[in-house]
């Protein structure tokens, strides 16, 4: 796991690009403290420079240094991630005549590109973001030089880019692009509205004008001064769903789960598992034990507040499976002391993420470099309150959608007039906008609230409130059953733009690699051929997961009340953290920071104080304000 950076330009001189790329690389030192590299690949026509920060996971020797060169083709790569099937690919390539000089998965990507070109990305199984420079064949004039950028199937690893028609800049983090001093520190209106709507900016938007996130399952090719995107992977379409699940369904799922966990236990450094005692993390720990690759180390966070503390279940799971377990007690005082460092870790702000920051710090303090997480289990297998609410909203939207718009609008106004709560607001929104119920359930702030928070002139700078990708997703999911449709929405929005981004930026702040076996793309491909109704059961939660691991999970962990790994913010924001947030929203600096309006921020704070909105709303704004100040972003 690393940090990558680089640029290709038909306008800039390579002498100016080298220090800019070095600055981009240096600002990502936390992602790769083990090694760094900078290569001036081409001096002109175009000029190309690659940079890299390395966190050594596989082949810890100097042979894994990047950027890496393939002498046989002249290609270069800078790569962030892990390729779990690299050994299988290497054997296939060796049988085809390719020769290797390292034990790294990085070299496997280079040789795979030499063999299959840009189509190599569809053969990779893992988490990745990389850039490959291909000089073409000058001797025969049979191929123009090109740059290939690629991001993994589900978007576990980030990849950002900026393009003005002459210069293309890319990096693992937005702050790295800003460090180039080419990208202006200007706030993007659509990105800001997306953040306020969902608590995180939805891909491909970012908060910086002109900076985009490469979408999961996509590659980008620069050639002859032009760029084009190519989608190499997507979820199976509705037409691929079987009417009935196969008789050996649970055996098939267990085989795929076991394979995903076993492959992700490969590392030349210490590895552990985040264990909350919930179904997802307990399943991974049990499968890791079954893989028999060595002792299994698990970690969890303990809270003083029993309504948030899951430590008893984590201990039950650890004892049942037989792991070496370690705990970190997180107190309100410890949180307060660490908030400045935690907020500084956000490459892009998020309403979530602090839980990942602290558990990642625990893992690093315990001597781990790699940790497996149950992230994605809820979104893929279905199993938490928000998921159920989204399913109900989709069903509700389908029913009310048959009524004329005028009637729905009238009912919406009536609901708003009768109550002024978050629940009534969302019910009114569902009546008025029944065509996108999932997105409405996921909203943090409504359009009306956003309009109250933002200056109207700034809002007009946005081409639209939603990324264009939302319309594409909606069209592709139209034929799914409701349960599968909600799961697909979750995977392509909340999972990638909140959970995975938070896990990456908070774990990499501690130079920790987090792996997520439950969203292995081959496992997901299989699950999306199964009717959605099989994800639900009155007998047990997450039946596709729990019944596939029959007997491996302790019943106390399976049938416990769903809790979720969240910090006790609802309590802390009314005690020690309260003055910090209040000063942030009501202080003079907040009111003066265009485009946020002081009166709008004050109304949000008063609604929180009056119990009409949840703590997440004021925290969302506080994180945004801190991020804007930290990076010197101007409207």
C-alpha positions as CSV (number, residue, x, y, z in Angstrom):
1,X,0.0,0.0,0.0
2,X,1.5,3.2,-1.1
3,X,1.1,6.7,-2.4
4,X,1.5,7.5,-6.1
5,X,1.8,10.7,-8.0
6,X,2.9,11.9,-11.5
7,X,2.1,14.1,-14.5
8,X,2.3,14.1,-18.2
9,X,2.4,17.4,-20.1
10,X,2.8,18.7,-23.6
11,X,3.2,22.2,-22.2
12,X,5.3,22.2,-19.0
13,X,9.1,21.8,-19.0
14,X,10.3,18.6,-17.2
15,X,12.6,20.8,-15.1
16,X,9.5,22.4,-13.5
17,X,7.6,19.0,-13.3
18,X,10.3,17.3,-11.2
19,X,10.0,19.5,-8.1
20,X,6.3,19.6,-8.4
21,X,6.0,15.8,-8.5
22,X,8.5,15.6,-5.6
23,X,6.2,17.9,-3.6
24,X,3.2,15.7,-4.4
25,X,5.2,12.6,-3.4
26,X,6.5,14.1,-0.1
27,X,3.1,15.2,1.1
28,X,2.0,11.5,0.9
29,X,4.9,10.3,3.1
30,X,2.4,8.9,5.7
31,X,1.1,6.5,3.0
32,X,4.6,5.0,2.4
33,X,7.3,5.6,5.1
34,X,9.5,2.7,3.9
35,X,10.9,4.1,0.6
36,X,10.4,6.8,-2.0
37,X,11.2,7.2,-5.6
38,X,11.1,9.8,-8.4
39,X,11.7,9.2,-12.1
40,X,12.1,11.7,-14.9
41,X,10.7,9.3,-17.6
42,X,10.5,11.5,-20.6
43,X,12.0,15.0,-21.1
44,X,9.6,16.1,-23.9
45,X,6.9,15.3,-26.4
46,X,5.4,14.8,-23.8
47,X,7.3,15.3,-20.6
48,X,6.5,12.6,-18.0
49,X,7.5,12.3,-14.3
50,X,6.4,9.6,-11.8
51,X,6.7,9.7,-8.0
52,X,6.1,7.0,-5.4
53,X,6.0,6.5,-1.6
54,X,6.3,2.8,-0.6
55,X,4.7,0.8,2.3
56,X,6.5,-2.5,1.9
57,X,4.1,-5.5,2.2
58,X,5.3,-8.1,-0.3
59,X,9.0,-8.6,-1.1
60,X,10.4,-6.2,1.4
61,X,13.7,-5.9,-0.4
62,X,15.0,-3.0,-2.5
63,X,13.7,-5.0,-5.6
64,X,10.3,-3.6,-4.8
65,X,11.4,0.0,-5.3
66,X,9.1,2.2,-7.4
67,X,8.5,3.7,-9.9
68,X,9.4,0.3,-11.5
69,X,10.8,-0.1,-15.0
70,X,10.3,-3.0,-17.4
71,X,13.5,-3.1,-19.5
72,X,11.9,-5.4,-22.1
73,X,9.2,-2.9,-23.1
74,X,10.4,0.4,-21.7
75,X,7.2,0.8,-19.6
76,X,7.1,2.3,-16.1
77,X,4.6,1.8,-13.3
78,X,3.8,3.5,-10.0
79,X,1.3,1.4,-8.1
80,X,-0.7,1.5,-4.9
81,X,-2.5,-1.6,-3.6
82,X,-2.2,-5.4,-3.5
83,X,-2.9,-7.9,-6.3
84,X,-4.1,-11.0,-4.5
85,X,-3.9,-13.4,-7.5
86,X,-0.4,-12.2,-8.5
87,X,1.1,-15.7,-8.0
88,X,-1.4,-17.3,-10.4
89,X,-0.9,-14.5,-13.0
90,X,2.9,-14.8,-12.6
91,X,2.8,-18.6,-13.4
92,X,0.6,-17.9,-16.4
93,X,2.9,-15.2,-17.7
94,X,6.0,-17.3,-17.1
95,X,4.5,-20.1,-19.2
96,X,4.0,-17.5,-21.9
97,X,7.8,-16.7,-21.9
98,X,7.8,-13.7,-19.5
99,X,10.9,-13.4,-17.2
100,X,10.8,-11.9,-13.7
101,X,13.5,-10.3,-11.5
102,X,11.5,-9.7,-8.3
103,X,8.9,-11.3,-6.1
104,X,6.6,-8.3,-6.2
105,X,3.1,-8.0,-7.4
106,X,4.1,-4.7,-9.0
107,X,6.2,-6.4,-11.6
108,X,3.4,-8.8,-12.3
109,X,1.2,-5.8,-13.4
110,X,4.0,-4.6,-15.7
111,X,4.4,-8.0,-17.3
112,X,0.6,-8.4,-17.6
113,X,0.4,-5.1,-19.4
114,X,3.2,-6.2,-21.7
115,X,1.1,-9.3,-22.6
116,X,-2.5,-8.0,-22.6
117,X,-2.2,-4.2,-22.9
118,X,-4.8,-2.2,-21.1
119,X,-7.1,-5.2,-20.9
120,X,-4.7,-6.6,-18.2
121,X,-6.7,-4.7,-15.6
122,X,-9.7,-7.0,-16.0
123,X,-7.5,-10.0,-15.0
124,X,-6.4,-8.5,-11.7
125,X,-8.0,-9.5,-8.4
126,X,-7.2,-7.1,-5.6
127,X,-7.2,-3.5,-4.5
128,X,-5.3,-1.1,-6.7
129,X,-4.7,2.2,-8.3
130,X,-1.8,2.6,-10.7
131,X,-0.3,4.5,-13.6
132,X,1.6,2.9,-16.4
133,X,3.7,4.9,-18.9
134,X,4.0,3.0,-22.3
135,X,6.6,4.7,-24.6
136,X,5.3,2.8,-27.6
137,X,7.6,1.4,-30.2
138,X,9.7,4.2,-31.8
139,X,11.6,1.7,-33.9
140,X,8.6,0.6,-35.9
141,X,6.4,3.6,-35.3
142,X,3.7,1.1,-34.3
143,X,2.2,2.7,-31.3
144,X,1.9,6.2,-29.8
145,X,3.2,6.8,-26.2
146,X,0.4,6.5,-23.7
147,X,-0.5,6.8,-20.0
148,X,-2.9,4.3,-18.4
149,X,-4.5,5.0,-15.1
150,X,-6.7,2.3,-13.5
151,X,-8.7,1.9,-10.3
152,X,-9.9,-1.4,-8.8
153,X,-13.3,-2.9,-9.3
154,X,-15.0,-1.6,-6.1
155,X,-12.9,1.5,-5.5
156,X,-11.0,0.4,-2.4
157,X,-8.0,2.4,-3.4
158,X,-8.4,6.1,-4.5
159,X,-7.1,7.8,-7.6
160,X,-7.6,11.5,-8.3
161,X,-6.7,13.5,-11.4
162,X,-6.7,17.0,-12.9
163,X,-6.6,17.7,-16.7
164,X,-6.6,21.0,-18.5
165,X,-6.1,19.7,-22.1
166,X,-2.3,20.0,-21.9
167,X,-1.3,18.6,-18.6
168,X,-2.6,15.6,-16.7
169,X,-1.8,15.2,-13.0
170,X,-2.7,12.2,-10.9
171,X,-2.2,11.1,-7.3
172,X,-3.5,8.9,-4.5
173,X,-4.7,12.0,-2.6
174,X,-6.3,15.3,-3.4
175,X,-3.9,17.1,-1.1
176,X,-1.0,15.8,-3.3
177,X,-2.6,17.5,-6.3
178,X,-2.8,20.7,-4.4
179,X,0.9,20.4,-3.4
180,X,1.8,20.6,-7.1
181,X,0.8,24.3,-7.0
182,X,-0.7,23.7,-10.4
183,X,-4.2,22.9,-9.1
184,X,-5.9,25.9,-7.6
185,X,-7.3,25.7,-4.1
186,X,-10.8,26.6,-5.3
187,X,-13.9,25.1,-3.9
188,X,-16.1,23.2,-6.3
189,X,-19.8,24.0,-5.9
190,X,-21.2,20.7,-7.0
191,X,-18.7,18.9,-4.7
192,X,-19.7,21.0,-1.8
193,X,-23.4,20.4,-2.3
194,X,-22.7,16.7,-2.6
195,X,-20.8,16.7,0.7
196,X,-23.6,18.5,2.5
197,X,-26.2,16.2,1.0
198,X,-24.5,12.9,1.9
199,X,-21.8,13.7,4.5
200,X,-19.1,12.9,1.9
201,X,-18.4,13.9,-1.7
202,X,-19.8,11.4,-4.1
203,X,-17.5,10.1,-6.8
204,X,-16.4,11.4,-9.3
205,X,-16.8,14.8,-7.7
206,X,-14.4,16.3,-5.2
207,X,-14.3,19.5,-3.2
208,X,-11.6,21.0,-5.5
209,X,-12.6,22.6,-8.8
210,X,-11.2,20.7,-11.7
211,X,-10.2,17.6,-9.7
212,X,-12.0,14.3,-10.3
213,X,-12.0,10.9,-8.8
214,X,-11.5,8.0,-11.3
215,X,-14.6,5.9,-10.8
216,X,-14.3,2.3,-9.6
217,X,-14.0,-0.3,-12.4
218,X,-12.7,2.3,-14.8
219,X,-9.4,3.0,-16.5
220,X,-8.3,6.3,-18.1
221,X,-6.0,6.5,-21.2
222,X,-4.0,9.5,-22.2
223,X,-2.7,9.4,-25.8
224,X,-1.7,12.0,-28.3
225,X,-3.0,14.9,-26.0
226,X,-6.4,13.4,-25.4
227,X,-8.0,11.3,-22.6
228,X,-10.7,8.7,-22.7
229,X,-12.4,6.6,-20.0
230,X,-13.1,2.9,-20.3
231,X,-15.3,0.9,-18.0
232,X,-13.8,-2.6,-17.6
233,X,-16.1,-3.9,-14.8
234,X,-19.7,-3.5,-13.5
235,X,-22.1,-5.4,-11.3
236,X,-23.9,-8.3,-13.1
237,X,-27.1,-7.0,-14.8
238,X,-30.6,-7.9,-13.7
239,X,-30.8,-10.3,-16.6
240,X,-28.1,-12.4,-15.0
241,X,-30.1,-13.0,-11.8
242,X,-31.3,-16.6,-11.5
243,X,-35.0,-17.1,-10.8
244,X,-34.1,-19.6,-8.1
245,X,-30.9,-20.0,-6.1
246,X,-28.9,-23.2,-6.7
247,X,-29.3,-26.1,-4.2
248,X,-25.6,-25.8,-3.1
249,X,-25.9,-22.0,-2.7
250,X,-24.3,-21.9,0.8
251,X,-21.5,-24.2,-0.2
252,X,-20.7,-22.0,-3.2
253,X,-20.7,-18.8,-1.0
254,X,-18.5,-20.4,1.6
255,X,-15.9,-21.5,-1.0
256,X,-15.7,-18.0,-2.3
257,X,-15.5,-16.4,1.1
258,X,-12.8,-18.8,2.2
259,X,-10.8,-18.1,-1.0
260,X,-11.1,-14.3,-0.6
261,X,-9.9,-14.4,3.0
262,X,-7.1,-16.9,2.3
263,X,-5.8,-14.8,-0.6
264,X,-5.8,-11.7,1.5
265,X,-3.8,-13.2,4.3
266,X,-0.7,-13.2,2.0
267,X,1.9,-10.7,3.4
268,X,5.5,-10.5,4.4
269,X,4.7,-8.3,7.4
270,X,2.5,-8.8,10.5
271,X,-1.2,-9.0,9.9
272,X,-4.3,-8.9,12.0
273,X,-8.1,-8.6,12.0
274,X,-10.4,-5.8,13.3
275,X,-12.9,-7.7,15.5
276,X,-16.1,-6.1,16.9
277,X,-17.9,-9.3,17.6
278,X,-20.4,-8.6,14.9
279,X,-21.2,-11.1,12.2
280,X,-18.9,-9.6,9.5
281,X,-15.7,-9.4,11.5
282,X,-16.3,-12.6,13.3
283,X,-16.8,-14.4,9.9
284,X,-13.5,-13.1,8.7
285,X,-11.7,-14.2,11.9
286,X,-13.3,-17.6,11.7
287,X,-12.3,-18.0,8.0
288,X,-8.8,-16.8,8.7
289,X,-8.4,-19.4,11.5
290,X,-9.7,-22.1,9.0
291,X,-7.1,-21.0,6.5
292,X,-4.4,-22.3,8.9
293,X,-1.7,-19.8,7.8
294,X,-0.6,-19.1,11.3
295,X,-1.8,-17.5,14.6
296,X,-4.7,-15.1,14.1
297,X,-4.4,-11.7,15.9
298,X,-7.6,-9.7,16.5
299,X,-8.1,-6.1,17.8
300,X,-11.1,-4.1,19.0
301,X,-11.9,-0.8,20.7
302,X,-13.6,-0.6,24.2
303,X,-15.8,2.3,25.3
304,X,-16.8,3.2,28.9
305,X,-20.4,3.7,27.7
306,X,-22.1,0.3,27.7
307,X,-24.6,1.3,25.0
308,X,-21.7,1.6,22.6
309,X,-19.2,-0.9,23.9
310,X,-19.1,-4.2,22.0
311,X,-16.0,-5.7,23.8
312,X,-18.0,-8.6,25.4
313,X,-19.0,-9.9,22.0
314,X,-15.5,-9.4,20.6
315,X,-14.2,-11.5,23.5
316,X,-16.8,-14.2,22.9
317,X,-15.8,-14.3,19.2
318,X,-12.1,-14.4,20.1
319,X,-12.5,-17.3,22.6
320,X,-14.8,-19.2,20.2
321,X,-12.4,-19.0,17.3
322,X,-9.2,-19.0,19.2
323,X,-7.5,-15.7,18.4
324,X,-4.9,-13.6,20.2
325,X,-7.0,-10.6,21.1
326,X,-6.0,-7.0,22.1
327,X,-8.2,-4.1,23.1
328,X,-7.9,-0.3,23.2
329,X,-10.0,1.7,25.6
330,X,-11.1,5.0,24.0
331,X,-12.3,7.6,26.4
332,X,-13.8,11.0,25.8
333,X,-10.6,12.7,27.0
334,X,-8.5,10.7,24.7
335,X,-10.7,11.6,21.8
336,X,-10.5,15.3,22.6
337,X,-6.7,15.1,22.7
338,X,-6.6,13.3,19.3
339,X,-9.3,15.3,17.4
340,X,-6.8,17.7,15.8
341,X,-4.6,14.9,14.4
342,X,-7.6,12.9,13.3
343,X,-9.2,15.8,11.4
344,X,-5.8,16.5,9.8
345,X,-5.9,12.9,8.4
346,X,-8.9,13.7,6.2
347,X,-7.8,14.0,2.6
348,X,-11.4,14.7,1.9
349,X,-13.8,15.5,4.7
350,X,-16.4,13.0,6.0
351,X,-19.1,12.8,8.6
352,X,-17.7,9.4,9.4
353,X,-14.2,8.1,9.7
354,X,-12.9,8.7,13.2
355,X,-13.7,5.2,14.3
356,X,-11.3,4.0,11.5
357,X,-8.7,6.4,12.7
358,X,-8.6,5.0,16.2
359,X,-8.8,1.3,15.3
360,X,-6.0,1.9,12.7
361,X,-3.8,3.5,15.4
362,X,-4.4,0.6,17.7
363,X,-3.4,-1.8,14.9
364,X,-0.2,0.1,14.2
365,X,0.7,0.4,17.9
366,X,0.2,-3.4,18.1
367,X,2.9,-3.8,15.5
368,X,0.7,-4.6,12.5
369,X,1.2,-3.4,9.0
370,X,-1.9,-5.1,7.5
371,X,-5.4,-5.5,8.9
372,X,-8.5,-7.3,7.5
373,X,-11.8,-5.6,8.0
374,X,-15.4,-6.6,7.7
375,X,-16.2,-3.4,5.9
376,X,-18.8,-3.9,3.2
377,X,-20.6,-6.8,4.8
378,X,-23.7,-4.8,5.6
379,X,-23.9,-3.3,2.1
380,X,-23.3,-6.7,0.3
381,X,-25.2,-9.0,2.6
382,X,-27.7,-6.6,4.1
383,X,-28.0,-6.2,7.8
384,X,-28.3,-2.8,9.5
385,X,-31.0,-0.3,10.2
386,X,-30.1,2.1,7.3
387,X,-30.3,-0.8,4.8
388,X,-33.7,-1.8,6.0
389,X,-34.9,1.8,5.9
390,X,-33.7,2.1,2.3
391,X,-35.6,-1.1,1.3
392,X,-38.8,0.3,2.9
393,X,-38.2,3.6,1.2
394,X,-37.9,1.9,-2.2
395,X,-41.1,0.0,-1.6
396,X,-42.8,3.2,-0.4
397,X,-41.5,5.1,-3.5
398,X,-42.9,2.5,-5.8
399,X,-46.4,2.7,-4.2
400,X,-46.7,6.5,-3.9
401,X,-45.2,6.9,-7.4
402,X,-48.6,5.9,-8.9
403,X,-50.3,9.1,-7.5
404,X,-50.3,12.3,-9.5
405,X,-47.5,14.8,-8.7
406,X,-50.0,17.4,-7.5
407,X,-51.4,15.1,-4.8
408,X,-47.9,14.0,-3.7
409,X,-46.9,17.7,-3.5
410,X,-49.9,18.6,-1.4
411,X,-49.3,15.6,1.0
412,X,-45.7,16.6,1.3
413,X,-46.6,20.2,2.4
414,X,-49.1,18.8,4.9
415,X,-46.5,16.5,6.5
416,X,-44.0,19.4,6.7
417,X,-46.6,21.7,8.4
418,X,-47.5,19.1,11.0
419,X,-44.0,18.3,12.3
420,X,-40.5,19.8,12.1
421,X,-38.3,16.7,12.6
422,X,-35.8,14.8,10.5
423,X,-38.2,11.9,10.2
424,X,-41.0,14.1,9.0
425,X,-38.7,16.0,6.6
426,X,-37.6,12.7,5.0
427,X,-41.2,11.5,4.7
428,X,-42.1,14.7,3.0
429,X,-39.2,14.4,0.6
430,X,-40.2,10.8,-0.2
431,X,-43.7,12.0,-1.1
432,X,-42.5,14.8,-3.3
433,X,-39.5,12.9,-5.0
434,X,-40.6,9.3,-5.1
435,X,-38.3,8.6,-8.1
436,X,-35.1,8.3,-6.0
437,X,-36.1,7.0,-2.5
438,X,-32.7,5.4,-1.7
439,X,-30.9,8.7,-2.2
440,X,-33.4,10.6,-0.1
441,X,-33.0,8.2,2.8
442,X,-29.2,8.6,2.6
443,X,-29.3,12.5,2.7
444,X,-27.7,14.4,5.6
445,X,-29.1,17.8,4.6
446,X,-32.1,18.4,2.4
447,X,-32.0,20.8,-0.5
448,X,-33.9,23.4,1.6
449,X,-31.3,23.1,4.4
450,X,-28.4,23.4,1.9
451,X,-30.0,26.5,0.4
452,X,-30.1,28.0,3.9
453,X,-26.4,27.1,4.6
454,X,-24.9,28.3,1.3
455,X,-24.8,31.7,-0.3
456,X,-27.2,31.7,-3.3
457,X,-24.5,33.1,-5.7
458,X,-22.3,30.2,-4.9
459,X,-25.1,27.6,-5.5
460,X,-25.6,29.0,-9.0
461,X,-22.1,27.9,-9.9
462,X,-23.1,24.2,-9.7
463,X,-24.3,22.4,-12.8
464,X,-26.5,20.2,-10.7
465,X,-26.9,18.8,-7.2
466,X,-26.2,15.2,-8.1
467,X,-23.3,13.5,-10.0
468,X,-24.2,12.4,-13.5
469,X,-23.3,8.9,-12.4
470,X,-26.4,8.7,-10.2
471,X,-28.6,8.7,-13.3
472,X,-26.4,6.0,-14.9
473,X,-26.7,3.9,-11.7
474,X,-30.5,4.4,-11.5
475,X,-30.9,3.3,-15.2
476,X,-28.7,0.2,-14.7
477,X,-30.5,-0.9,-11.6
478,X,-34.1,-0.4,-12.8
479,X,-34.6,-4.1,-13.5
480,X,-33.3,-5.4,-10.1
481,X,-35.6,-6.5,-7.4
482,X,-35.8,-4.0,-4.5
483,X,-33.4,-5.8,-2.2
484,X,-30.7,-6.2,-4.8
485,X,-31.3,-2.6,-6.0
486,X,-30.7,-1.2,-2.5
487,X,-27.5,-3.3,-2.1
488,X,-26.2,-2.1,-5.5
489,X,-26.9,1.5,-4.6
490,X,-25.1,1.0,-1.3
491,X,-22.0,-0.5,-3.0
492,X,-21.8,2.2,-5.7
493,X,-22.4,5.3,-3.4
494,X,-22.2,5.0,0.4
495,X,-19.6,2.2,0.4
496,X,-17.2,3.7,-2.1
497,X,-17.5,7.4,-1.3
498,X,-17.8,7.2,2.5
499,X,-16.8,3.9,4.0
500,X,-13.9,2.9,1.7
501,X,-12.6,6.4,1.4
502,X,-12.6,6.8,5.1
503,X,-10.9,3.5,5.7
504,X,-8.2,4.4,3.2
505,X,-7.4,7.9,4.4
506,X,-7.6,7.0,8.1
507,X,-5.6,3.8,7.9
508,X,-2.9,5.3,5.6
509,X,-2.5,8.1,8.1
510,X,-0.9,5.4,10.3
511,X,0.8,3.6,7.3
512,X,-1.6,0.7,7.8
513,X,-3.0,-1.4,4.9
514,X,-6.6,-2.4,5.3
515,X,-8.0,-5.3,3.3
516,X,-11.7,-6.0,2.8
517,X,-12.5,-9.6,1.9
518,X,-16.2,-9.3,1.9
519,X,-16.2,-7.1,-1.2
520,X,-13.9,-9.3,-3.3
521,X,-15.3,-8.6,-6.7
522,X,-15.6,-12.3,-7.7
523,X,-17.7,-12.9,-4.5
524,X,-19.9,-10.0,-5.3
525,X,-20.4,-11.1,-8.9
526,X,-21.7,-14.4,-7.6
527,X,-24.0,-12.8,-5.0
528,X,-25.6,-10.6,-7.6
529,X,-26.8,-13.6,-9.6
530,X,-28.9,-14.7,-6.5
531,X,-32.5,-13.3,-6.0
532,X,-32.5,-10.5,-3.5
533,X,-35.1,-12.1,-1.3
534,X,-32.4,-14.6,-0.2
535,X,-30.6,-11.8,1.6
536,X,-33.5,-11.5,4.1
537,X,-34.7,-14.0,6.6
538,X,-36.9,-13.9,9.8
539,X,-34.8,-16.8,11.2
540,X,-31.4,-15.1,11.3
541,X,-29.6,-11.9,10.2
542,X,-27.6,-11.9,7.0
543,X,-28.7,-15.4,6.0
544,X,-26.4,-15.7,3.0
545,X,-23.4,-15.1,5.3
546,X,-24.4,-16.8,8.5
547,X,-25.9,-19.9,7.0
548,X,-22.9,-20.3,4.7
549,X,-20.7,-20.4,7.8
550,X,-23.0,-22.7,9.8
551,X,-21.4,-23.6,13.1
552,X,-18.4,-21.4,12.6
553,X,-19.9,-18.3,14.3
554,X,-20.9,-18.2,18.0
555,X,-24.7,-17.8,18.4
556,X,-24.2,-14.9,20.8
557,X,-22.5,-12.9,18.0
558,X,-25.0,-13.8,15.3
559,X,-28.3,-13.1,17.2
560,X,-27.1,-10.1,19.2
561,X,-28.7,-6.7,18.7
562,X,-27.1,-4.9,15.7
563,X,-24.9,-2.1,17.1
564,X,-22.4,-1.0,14.5
565,X,-18.9,0.3,15.1
566,X,-19.6,4.0,16.0
567,X,-18.2,6.4,18.5
568,X,-20.4,7.7,21.4
569,X,-20.7,11.1,19.7
570,X,-24.3,11.6,20.5
571,X,-23.1,11.7,24.2
572,X,-19.8,13.4,23.7
573,X,-21.2,16.3,21.6
574,X,-23.3,17.3,24.5
575,X,-20.4,17.3,26.9
576,X,-16.7,17.8,26.4
577,X,-16.8,18.1,22.6
578,X,-19.7,20.6,22.6
579,X,-17.7,23.8,23.1
580,X,-15.4,22.9,20.2
581,X,-18.3,22.4,17.8
582,X,-20.2,25.4,19.0
583,X,-17.2,27.7,18.5
584,X,-16.6,26.2,15.1
585,X,-20.2,26.9,13.8
586,X,-20.9,30.2,15.6
587,X,-17.5,31.8,15.8
588,X,-16.6,34.8,13.7
589,X,-14.3,32.8,11.4
590,X,-17.2,30.5,10.3
591,X,-19.5,33.4,9.5
592,X,-16.8,35.1,7.4
593,X,-16.0,32.0,5.4
594,X,-17.9,32.4,2.1
595,X,-19.9,30.6,0.8
596,X,-21.2,29.3,4.2
597,X,-23.7,31.7,5.8
598,X,-23.5,32.5,9.5
599,X,-27.2,32.7,9.9
600,X,-27.7,29.3,8.3
601,X,-25.0,27.7,10.5
602,X,-26.6,29.3,13.6
603,X,-30.0,27.8,12.7
604,X,-28.5,24.3,12.3
605,X,-26.8,24.6,15.7
606,X,-30.0,25.8,17.4
607,X,-31.9,22.8,15.8
608,X,-29.3,20.5,17.3
609,X,-29.5,22.1,20.7
610,X,-33.3,21.8,20.5
611,X,-33.1,18.0,19.7
612,X,-34.6,18.4,16.2
613,X,-31.6,17.2,14.3
614,X,-28.9,14.6,15.1
615,X,-25.3,15.2,16.2
616,X,-24.0,14.1,12.7
617,X,-25.3,17.3,11.1
618,X,-23.3,19.7,13.3
619,X,-20.2,17.4,13.2
620,X,-20.5,17.3,9.4
621,X,-20.2,21.1,9.2
622,X,-17.4,21.2,11.8
623,X,-15.3,18.7,9.8
624,X,-15.9,20.7,6.6
625,X,-14.9,24.0,8.2
626,X,-11.7,22.5,9.6
627,X,-10.8,20.9,6.3
628,X,-11.3,24.2,4.4
629,X,-9.1,26.0,6.9
630,X,-6.4,23.3,6.9
631,X,-6.0,23.3,3.1
632,X,-6.6,27.0,2.5
633,X,-9.5,26.4,0.2
634,X,-11.3,29.5,-1.2
635,X,-14.6,29.8,-3.0
